[in-house]
Amino acid sequence: MHAHVTPPTVRLADHAITIDDLRNDHRTHLPDHPKLLALLRYLGQTGVETLYWSRPIEEAAAPVGVEARTQAANADARRMAAEAATEAIASAGLSPGDIDAVITSHTVWALPTLDVTLVGDVGLRPDVARIPMATVACAGGVQGLVRATDLVRARPGTRVLVVVSEVLSTSYHRSETTPQHAIYKALFSDSAAACVVSADPLAPGFAIEETWEWVMPDSDDRYWGRLDAAGFHFESTKMAPAAPRDSMPDLVKWLDGWRPSWVVIHPGGPGIIEDVARALDLDPAVAARHAYASLTENGNLGGAGVLDVLRRTHSTPPPAGADGLMVGFGPGFTVTALRGTWR
């Protein structure tokens, strides 16, 4: 049984932040830093031109502590999630009461979780089935589609709403001045994305046939999150950038000689996009153009990133029946993939 995915809706946060804005923020608040010039160079090495944050830069960067930062991030994530979900349901030709299950992903701690608040915010049925995913981070979108596929196959007729909402700007701390932190400051954006997954095709698009989930052995030290009194921090080691490339042999082994003609790659950085495309014997400039465009125009949207790339794929859709693959990554280091066709 195929699991059909509707064209995703993406809600970008309200405030556009350019790389020059970040450079000016560093010049203003770190004028005497001994490595300021190096930090300014790192800010330009992500391939990103514009980020979208839920708060203006002065508010987002203010050292107000973990409680205030978390409350602001949750409020913004909740609002964007409701907006993206409402649009996704309407675009699929459905009403909120037609949704049988909701799967959510968001990175910042919240209680109650996003799946619960969406019931009231969107008008879902009180008896809707719920699967909340928290701190899945960049893997949220692809993991949500895996779990939706499981539900559609286990419960024929089920229509599953998948919603990812990320406020990653909460990890921006002026006090963090290592090279990797400078890169993350110029990489992460805020957004929400949503789509509906069902056994019956509600619109042309990606039809999932197989799913694959993989955890890299002994990879807890690649990427992780950290909380302290200042708020949420994203951390990594020097081994982290190579993790996507190192995982490709296992992905290729699962594919067992099969290759896609089109691909949706998590837009986590230029190197990630290129490594995946080349491992699949695809020309990155052609096959991964939507991933590059998403990264350049929006930054890394976290778990919503793959849904934005899939949305862009609808603008120049593959031929009907064309084989496709979606690949996402998450901390410590995980790989999740979806194999299917365009129908």
Rosetta blueprint (number, residue, H / E / L):
1 M L
2 H L
3 A E
4 H E
5 V E
6 T L
7 P L
8 P L
9 T E
10 V E
11 R E
12 L E
13 A L
14 D L
15 H E
16 A E
17 I E
18 T E
19 I H
20 D H
21 D H
22 L H
23 R H
24 N H
25 D H
26 H H
27 R H
28 T H
29 H H
30 L L
31 P L
32 D L
33 H L
34 P L
35 K L
36 L H
37 L H
38 A H
39 L H
40 L H
41 R H
42 Y H
43 L L
44 G L
45 Q L
46 T L
47 G L
48 V L
49 E L
50 T E
51 L E
52 Y E
53 W E
54 S L
55 R L
56 P L
57 I H
58 E H
59 E H
60 A H
61 A L
62 A L
63 P L
64 V L
65 G L
66 V H
67 E H
68 A H
69 R H
70 T H
71 Q H
72 A H
73 A H
74 N H
75 A H
76 D H
77 A H
78 R H
79 R H
80 M H
81 A H
82 A H
83 E H
84 A H
85 A H
86 T H
87 E H
88 A H
89 I H
90 A H
91 S H
92 A L
93 G L
94 L L
95 S L
96 P H
97 G H
98 D H
99 I L
100 D L
101 A E
102 V E
103 I E
104 T E
105 S E
106 H E
107 T L
108 V L
109 W L
110 A L
111 L L
112 P L
113 T L
114 L H
115 D H
116 V H
117 T H
118 L H
119 V H
120 G H
121 D H
122 V H
123 G H
124 L L
125 R L
126 P L
127 D L
128 V L
129 A E
130 R E
131 I E
132 P E
133 M E
134 A E
135 T L
136 V L
137 A H
138 C H
139 A H
140 G H
141 G H
142 V H
143 Q H
144 G H
145 L H
146 V H
147 R H
148 A H
149 T H
150 D H
151 L H
152 V H
153 R H
154 A H
155 R L
156 P L
157 G L
158 T L
159 R E
160 V E
161 L E
162 V E
163 V E
164 V E
165 S E
166 E E
167 V E
168 L H
169 S H
170 T H
171 S H
172 Y L
173 H L
174 R L
175 S L
176 E L
177 T L
178 T L
179 P H
180 Q H
181 H H
182 A H
183 I H
184 Y H
185 K H
186 A L
187 L L
188 F E
189 S L
190 D E
191 S E
192 A E
193 A E
194 A E
195 C E
196 V E
197 V E
198 S E
199 A L
200 D L
201 P L
202 L L
203 A L
204 P L
205 G L
206 F E
207 A E
208 I E
209 E E
210 E E
211 T E
212 W E
213 E E
214 W E
215 V E
216 M L
217 P L
218 D L
219 S L
220 D L
221 D L
222 R L
223 Y E
224 W E
225 G E
226 R E
227 L E
228 D E
229 A L
230 A L
231 G E
232 F E
233 H E
234 F E
235 E E
236 S E
237 T L
238 K L
239 M L
240 A H
241 P H
242 A H
243 A H
244 P H
245 R H
246 D H
247 S H
248 M H
249 P H
250 D H
251 L H
252 V H
253 K H
254 W H
255 L H
256 D L
257 G L
258 W L
259 R L
260 P L
261 S L
262 W E
263 V E
264 V E
265 I E
266 H L
267 P L
268 G L
269 G L
270 P H
271 G H
272 I H
273 I H
274 E H
275 D H
276 V H
277 A H
278 R H
279 A H
280 L L
281 D L
282 L L
283 D L
284 P H
285 A H
286 V H
287 A H
288 A L
289 R H
290 H H
291 A H
292 Y H
293 A H
294 S H
295 L H
296 T H
297 E H
298 N H
299 G L
300 N E
301 L L
302 G H
303 G H
304 A H
305 G H
306 V H
307 L H
308 D H
309 V H
310 L H
311 R H
312 R H
313 T H
314 H L
315 S L
316 T L
317 P L
318 P L
319 P L
320 A L
321 G L
322 A L
323 D E
324 G E
325 L E
326 M E
327 V E
328 G E
329 F E
330 G E
331 P L
332 G E
333 F L
334 T E
335 V E
336 T E
337 A E
338 L E
339 R E
340 G E
341 T E
342 W E
343 R L
